[in-house]
Amino acid sequence: MLTQFNNVIQVNEKYHTKINSLCKPIIEYFDIDYISYIIIQSDGSYGALMNRPEIAENYFHHLAYLSDPFLRHPDLLPAGITIWEDLPKNGFEEYLTREAKTFNLDMGFMFIEKNASQATIFSVAASKENGRNLSYFINNFSLFRRFFQYYINEIRAFVEQPADNAIDLISLLNKDFFEPSFPSYIKNDKQYRFMQQITGQKIHVKFLTPREKQCLNALLEGLTAKQTASILNLSVRTVEHFLEEIKQKLNCTNKSALFQKAQELELFGMLKENFEDR
């Protein structure tokens, strides 16, 4: 297993110049200090690229992978954003706190995208002096996603996988790879306070009904009120009433603002009522 760890570290050192070059726009413009790109496949393959390979070396040296809640089967990982403060209390958050001081990092978050075969995890962190820019970055999340799409496309041009000879997480973690490490949903007061802090607005999603959440998810899917009404077996007028109620609760003045707020809530895992669960 040590050989596999060394392979990841060596690949990061090999591509260090290229990775830093790709990360230069976000590092300079937003004062971001740490970026990592991780892929976990359903067969247990793990690979990682990051702009600071010394952090990877420290991570493996301190056996942090044994308590890392993100080293799980893709089906078990929460899509969207997870803030460091919201990580399960299993010891990994203590490692993050300790090493954040070592590498002068403050607030950070992970953004997870999933498909049928893998999960892609982007981690971003800034120093204490520059942490405010993360709030700005999340408020402008379209820039965040555009950068990582650019990053992925460029990475594929010179390395097929994030790391050659990727680590086998099933051999490393055994049955833990298939054990949930996150609650069935992530929703707590810290998230609401965080959303209020970075948006400057009160978030009333706690008071959305299941039907209202379904209507919001339908809006995110690009469905009209008529299409939503047909699927949910409601009248069009009822769906329109729900949307007006939601606008009031989320302090939105129009449909465009409501759609943007719905995107933010979805990213933070705050719309746990899936549209399909009807």
Protein Blocks (a to p, Z undefined) as FASTA:
>chain_A
ZZmmmmmmmmmmmmmmmmmmmmmmmmmmnopabdcdddddfkopacdddfblklmmmmmm
nommmmmmklccfklpcghjddfklpccehjmmmmmmmmmmnopabdcddddddfkbccd
ddddddfklmmmmmmmmmmmmlmmmmmmmmmmmmmmmofbfbghiacfklmnmmmlmpcf
bdfbdcdfklmmmmmmmnopacfklmpcfklmmmmmmmmnopafklmmmmnopafklmmm
mmmmmmmmnopabfklmmmmmmmmmmnopambcfklZZ
